[in-house]
Amino acid sequence: MSDFPKNLLQSPSGFPELLPNEAIAQQKVIDVIRKHYERAGFVPIETPLVEREEVLTAKSEGEIGTQMYGLRLMNPAKDSPTDTKDLVLRYDHTVPMARFVAAHQREITFPFRRFAIGPVFRGERPREGRYRQFIQADIDVIGDGILDNLHDAEIVSVIANIFTELSIGDFTIRIGNRKLLQGILSSTGINDSQIAEALLVIDHMEKVSAEDTIHALVRCGMTETTAKDVITTLSDSRDSDEQLASLKERSLDELYKQGVGEIEALINGLRALGVSERHFTIDLSIARGLAYYTGNVFETRLDNHADIGSIASGGRYDDLASTFIDKRLPGVGISIGVSRILPRLIKTGLLSADISTTAPVIITTALPLEAHGAIYLRQAALLRAAEISTEVYLTDRALGKELEYANKRGFIIALITGEQELAKGTIIVRDLRSGNQVEVHEQALVETVRSMMGA
């Protein structure tokens, strides 16, 4: 018997692994996301899991800089390259995408509309919905010199369409603007470095008490009275038209006015795209912690599960790619936290995870495989050729045990060929959901299975 430590059989903390039913549920979510990304004209790209540290730190500030995983060769040969010392695992898809665009600018066509779906890594404290390895699904548009604000609206509309199709409950896309926020903060008299600190404080407003936020803003250079006024302004909740009217009434600096104009263009674009008003709102407290955001920013919450946090977020970054190249390549993007939402959706029943098979049809093997296995394999080949995913139960067991296996796995259709069916040249096609069954000849098998699956 193996004496391998049993505690080491568990995956490392924060690095999840999924059972088949969970992986299938996750893939269904990813398939919906991919469909809507492609429907809006976005194309896939692949970037490595690993980037140079200088690339990922070029636009990261705050917590991200302390959450990156480094890479090293465990037992390097004496003559092996040593360039792994500055390699780290990517913490998002956005910065690698910016490097990709800078590197391949002559090979791609602008505006460049790309999507990426895959794992990223952050050294966060693991808890429900928060992992050290997790899947993000991103879309971005990069422009050559210019990028109209209507791209922001299109990005947000794609997210709204995805969550509508997933039917995971009511959701709200909260829209803010960094320029607008900077204008408000600048009006308090604090300097640029203090504004940068204050933006991080605002990004954490929901995670701490109002009193803690006030104290943090005071440490950024505000008076206590001014800090309270800022929180009151940012917490103001109105419908979009009322909020826009209120914002326009304030006479602040030019940056503030640009921010107001960008939010207004985004709201008008969403309405033109047919996004329901109940799915978006202006929320001035949305700042986003990553320093590369420069304009409109977005966060999406499930209305009935706000404790999950943001399930899709992003925004405008007018100078991210220019960090890597002497050229202005403005962009806008958004990311869906697939791994963040999946456990809660399964737990609450908003997403089904009761199927452990990718095939709807199972062929049971009531007759001994040594003598009759070819019959069952021929049936499988017939269905698979008709693009009907099919599994064959290739173990000699009692039919009852095979059907028990089929029900446990979540198959829809079971085919049964026993001695009587073999003698008549027929196959029983059973609907495992209802228990109804029909007996058909092989020529009618494909049509019958298709019809029963659609029932």
C-alpha positions, 0 to 999 in steps of 0.5 A: 500500500502506498505511504504517500501523504494523503494531505498532499492529494488535495490541490494547493490552496487557492488553485481549484480543480473541478469535477466533471459536472462542474467543468461541464457547467463552466464550459457552458458558461464559457460557450455563451461568452465566446458566442457573444464575443464572436457575434460582436466581431471580436477575434481570439488571440493567445498570449503566454501564461508567462510574461516578463516582470517588467511588462506586468509591472509597467502599469500595475500599482497598489496590491497587484504588484505584491500578488504576482507569482514568479517563475523559476526552473527547479533544477537547472542544468549548468548550461541551461538559460537563466532568463527565468529569473524575471518571468512571472505568471500573468495576473490579467489578460489586459497588460499581456494584450497591450504588449501583444498589440505593440509587438504585432502592430504591423500584422493586425488591423485597427481598430483591433477587436480581440477576446481572450479566455483563460487562466490568470494568477494572483497571490490573494488570500483564498476564499469563496469566489476568490482564487489564486488561479482563476479564469477570466474572459476578456474583450478589448478594442484597441484603436490607432491614435483614436477610439470613439467613445461608442466602443465603450457602449458596445463593450458594455452591451456585450456583457449585458447580452451575456448575462441576460442569456445566462439567466443568472438573475437580475444584474446591474452594470455600474458605470463610473469615470476616472476623469470625472472622479479626478476632477471632483478630487482636484476641486478639494485642493489635493495634489496629483499624488494625493489624488492617486491615493484617494482613487485607491481609497474610493475603490475600497469604499464598499469594503470598509466603513464610511468612518474608515473611508473619511479617515483615509481621505483625510490622510490623502490631504483632505479636511474631514468636512471635505472628505464627508462631502466627497463621500456624499457626492459619490454615494448619490443614487439617481436614475441616469438622466437625473444623474447626468443633469446633476453632473452637468450643473457642477462647474469644475475643471476641463478633465471633469467635463470630459468625464461627464461627456464620456459617460453621457456618450456611453449611456446614449450608446447603450440606449441605441444598442437596446440595453435595458435601463434596469441593467445599468446605472451611473455610480460615481464611486466606481474607480477601479483600482488598476492605474491604467484606467483613464476614462469610463470604468465598469463593474457588474454585480448580481442584484441578489448576490452583492456579496460576490462582488464584481463579476465583470469589470473593466474600462477605458485605458488611453495610454496602456499600449503606449507604455511599450511603444512610442505610439498612442493606442487607446483601448477599452475592455472588460473582463468576466470573472468566470471562476468567481461566479461559477461556485455561487451560481451552482450553489444557489441553483442559478446554474445547473451542475447535475450532468456529468457527461458531454454526450446525451446518448449512452449505448448499454451493452446487455450482451457479452462484449466479446461476442457482440461488442461490434454491434454496439460500436457500429451503433455508436459510429452511426450516431457519431457520424450524424454528430450526436455525441454518444458513449458506449458502456464497454464493461460487461455488467447487468443492464440495471447497473448500466442504467443506474450509471446512465441516470447518475451521469445525466444521460438523456437517451439510452439504447438497449439491444438484448437477445430479443432485440438482436433476434428482431434486428431492432434497438430500444431507444429509451428517454431516461427523463420520462421513461418512455421508449420505442423500438426501431430498426437501425435505419430509423435510429438517428431520426428517432434519437434526434426526435426524442432528444428534442422532446 
